Amino acid sequence: MSVDVEPGKGRKRPTIRDVAREAGVSRGTVSRVLNGGNLVSPSALAAVRDAMARSGYQANPHARSLKSGRADSVAFLLTEPQHLLFEDPNFAVLLRGAAAALADRDCSLVLMLAGTKTERRRTVDYLTNGHVDGVLLVSSHSGDTLARELLAAGVPVIACGRPLGLERRLGYVAADDRQGARHITEHLLERGRRRIAMITGPMDTSGGVDRLEGYRSALGSQFDDRLVVHGDYSRASGARGMEDLLAQTPDLDAVFVGSDLMASGALAVLDGKRISVPGTIALAGFDDSGLAETLNPPLTTVNQPLDTISREMVRLLMDVVGGGTALGITVPTTVVVRGST
């Protein structure tokens, strides 16, 4: 027997009862399939899925969320100004990876920005009122109370990057920033560079702190804090940092920049001054999100596996939503050598 589900006047939406009759199983079996397929034989699972496809049955997500107590959605929360969402390719890669990982779990992704006081207030109100099951927190800054507010409200949170000051309370997935920075600085030393400067990321982020520490540890006794300037991961701050370094230390022969986006700004300054890269100054970045290989010359950089990071963030978050313990995971990085060094 088949169920007539062709749309039209008077046609009703197929129900679990219809699917059960079509598949020749109980309604309880159909319900178990809809809730993950636990304790369902392979043959029954195949029969139910086939019946759902033939009947056109679609689960009612609202009814299911009422029954489970879950919203079946997760927030991707970016605590940066809106323009960086479109300027920094890292965020797009993380967003895409998280959306794909959540789609595999039949869960929706809600993009939220909290770069201003107004956005923060609205964000906290929304997230603490049960509209999402958890939060993927991207680009957290030390001293920012947003993560603490969410934790205090019992909202499951997993951070991208080590959350400074909250490592013991907040799960996270981070690239090994210190190792990557150390290895790329060692690469510059191996290329014969001796006056190696750095443009850091913001020092209230783990990436800013750990990449500077990796650079420092590679240089050892050669470290000179006069060769360090600070940026904020934006293209403009990379350009300003490069201008400052050239004014302060005209004899430098290499620059490690704490992100590819900042490195693109630094490269534009060097091009404008007709300073050869890598002939006069070698240039290296950090991220390898896609921008690096489009520059001229292509940028030597540190690859942090953003697709892996986003998938692991989703996995850890869903574990916490299900009652598991929040974990901190660090994934390895690799140096990708291109034409700029």
RAZIKA-V882619 format. One record per pair of residues at least 24 apart in sequence whose C-alpha atoms are under 6 Angstrom apart, sorted by the first residue. I is the first residue (numbers start at 1). J is the second residue. D is the distance in Angstrom with one decimal. If there is no record, write none. Layout:
I:J:D ; I:J:D
This chain:
3:55:5.9 ; 14:57:5.5 ; 19:51:5.7 ; 22:51:5.8 ; 23:47:5.3 ; 23:48:5.3 ; 23:51:5.4 ; 71:132:5.3 ; 71:133:5.7 ; 72:107:5.0 ; 73:107:5.2 ; 73:108:4.4 ; 73:109:5.7 ; 73:132:5.0 ; 73:133:5.9 ; 74:109:5.1 ; 74:110:6.0 ; 74:132:5.2 ; 74:133:5.6 ; 74:134:5.2 ; 74:135:5.8 ; 75:109:5.8 ; 75:110:4.6 ; 75:111:5.8 ; 75:135:4.7 ; 76:110:5.9 ; 76:111:4.9 ; 76:136:4.9 ; 77:112:4.8 ; 77:113:5.8 ; 77:136:6.0 ; 77:137:5.0 ; 77:138:5.9 ; 78:113:5.0 ; 78:138:5.0 ; 79:114:4.7 ; 79:115:5.1 ; 80:115:4.5 ; 81:115:4.4 ; 90:289:5.8 ; 94:310:5.5 ; 97:307:5.4 ; 97:310:5.4 ; 98:310:5.1 ; 101:311:5.7 ; 141:204:5.3 ; 141:205:5.1 ; 142:204:5.1 ; 158:317:5.7 ; 162:206:5.7 ; 171:326:4.5 ; 171:327:4.6 ; 171:328:5.0 ; 172:328:4.7 ; 173:328:5.9 ; 173:329:4.7 ; 173:330:5.8 ; 174:330:4.8 ; 175:304:5.8 ; 175:330:5.5 ; 175:331:4.9 ; 176:330:5.8 ; 176:331:5.8 ; 176:332:5.3 ; 176:333:5.9 ; 177:210:5.6 ; 177:211:5.3 ; 178:210:4.8 ; 178:211:5.0 ; 178:214:4.3 ; 180:333:5.5 ; 181:211:5.1 ; 181:214:4.8 ; 181:215:5.4 ; 182:214:4.2 ; 182:215:5.0 ; 182:218:5.1 ; 185:215:5.8 ; 186:218:6.0 ; 195:252:4.7 ; 195:253:5.3 ; 196:254:4.6 ; 196:255:5.4 ; 197:227:4.6 ; 197:228:5.8 ; 197:255:4.6 ; 198:228:4.9 ; 198:255:5.4 ; 198:256:4.8 ; 198:257:5.6 ; 199:229:5.0 ; 199:230:5.4 ; 199:257:4.7 ; 199:258:6.0 ; 200:230:4.7 ; 200:231:5.5 ; 200:258:4.8 ; 201:231:5.0 ; 201:232:5.1 ; 201:233:5.4 ; 201:258:5.4 ; 202:231:5.9 ; 202:232:4.8 ; 233:262:5.6 ; 234:262:5.5 ; 235:261:5.2 ; 235:262:4.4 ; 235:265:4.7 ; 238:262:4.0 ; 238:263:5.9 ; 238:265:4.9 ; 238:266:5.0 ; 239:265:4.4 ; 239:266:4.5 ; 242:266:5.2 ; 253:281:4.4 ; 254:281:4.8 ; 254:282:4.4 ; 254:283:5.8 ; 255:283:5.1 ; 256:284:4.8 ; 256:285:5.9 ; 257:285:4.8 ; 258:285:5.9 ; 258:286:5.5 ; 259:285:5.2 ; 259:286:4.4 ; 259:287:6.0 ; 260:285:4.8 ; 260:286:5.3 ; 260:287:6.0 ; 277:340:5.8 ; 278:340:5.1 ; 278:341:5.2 ; 282:340:5.8 ; 282:341:4.7 ; 283:340:5.5 ; 283:341:5.9 ; 297:339:5.4 ; 297:340:5.5 ; 298:338:5.6 ; 298:339:5.2 ; 298:340:6.0 ; 299:338:5.5 ; 299:340:5.1 ; 300:336:5.7 ; 300:337:4.6 ; 300:338:4.5 ; 300:340:5.7 ; 301:335:5.9 ; 301:336:5.4 ; 302:334:5.6 ; 302:335:4.5 ; 302:336:5.9 ; 303:333:5.6 ; 303:334:5.3 ; 304:333:5.1
